[in-house]
Amino acid sequence: MAEDMDAQIDDADPEGFADTTPDTMVELKKTELIEQVILATGAKKKDAKPLVEATLAALGKALDDGRVCNLQPLGKLMINRTQDKGNVQVMYLKLRRSNDTVNPSETLAEPED
C-alpha cells in the first residue's frame, strides 16, 4: 500500500520541471522588458515604450475576455481557473511552450533605417 502511495506521488511530480520557488524566481518588470526590446530592435525608447505598453494591455484584455493566447515563441497561454479575492482577480494560467529553444533576437523584425 505504501508503495502505491509513493508511485502516485512520483506521478504527481513530473520530471523536467524547474524549481520555481519564490527564492529562485527573478521578476521581470516592465522597464526591463522595454530595455530588452530596445536592445533587440535598436528602437528608440520613445518608440518602444508605447508599443510594449500597448502589447501588454492587449494581452491583459485577451485574458480578461477568457481567450487562449497562442503567441509563439512565447507559447500557448490559457486560463486554468480564476478567483476573486476582494478587489483583486487572481488568474491561474497555464503556459505551454515548445522544447525548441528560440533566440528572441532571431524572431524580431529588422529595424528600419
N, C-alpha and C positions, 0 to 999 in steps of 0.2 A: 504494500500500500504506500509506504514512504517513497519507494522507487517511482511509483506512478506520479506522485506529487512532484518529485524532482524533475521528471520528464516534462510535466506541464509547465513548471517554472522555466525550464530551459527553452521550451517552445514559445513562451510568452516574451522572452527577451531575445529578439532576433539578432543574429550576428551582423557585424558590419555597421552598427550604429555608433557614431562618435559620442564621446562623453560631452553632454551639453548641460552640465550643471551650471548654476549661476557663476561659480568660480572660474569656469573655463570659457564662458561666452564673452565676446567683446562686442559692445554695442556700436552699430553704425548709425551715426547721426546725419541729418540732412546736409549740414555744412560739409562733412567729409565726403558724402556722396556727390555733392556738387563739385568739389575739388577733383574727385576721381574722374568725373565726366569731362571736366576742363582739361585734365592731363591726357585723357584718352582721345579727345577730339580736337584739341587745340582751340576750342571755342573761347570766347571772352566770357568773363563771369557774368556780365550784364545780359548776355545772350543765353547762357547755360542755366542760370538760376530760375528764370520763369518757366523754362521747358521742363526742368526737373520737378518744380513745384506743380506744374500742370499734370505731369505724368503721375505723380503721387496722388493728386486729387482724383484723377480719372480712375486709378487703381482702387482708391478708397470708395468711390461711388459704385464701382462694379461690385465690390464686396458687399456694400450696403444693399445693393439690389439682388444679392444672392447669386451672382453669376460665377461660373467657373472661369478662371483666367488661364488660358493656355498661352504663356508668354515665354517662348524659347529665346535664349538659352536658360532663362531663369527656371522654367519648368511649368508644370500644371499645378495651379493653386486653387484649392477648393475649401469651402467652409465645412468643417466637420460638425460643429454644433455652436450655438450661441447661448449666452446667458446674460440677462440684465441684472446688474448689481447697482442699485441706486441710480445715479446719474451717469453710469458707465455701462457700455455694452462690451462684453468680452466675447471675442470670436476665437474659437479653437480651429486652427487652419491645418490643412494637410498640403504639403508641397511634395510633388513627385518630380524627381529630376533624373535625367539620364546619367548613366555612369560615365559617359564620354566627357572628358574634361575639355572645356572650350575656353580659349584665351579671349577674354572680353574685348580686347583691342582689335581682334580679328573680325568681330561681328559689327563693329561700329562703322558708320559711313565715313568716307574720307572728308576732311574739312575742305570747304570751298575756299578758293583764293580770292 
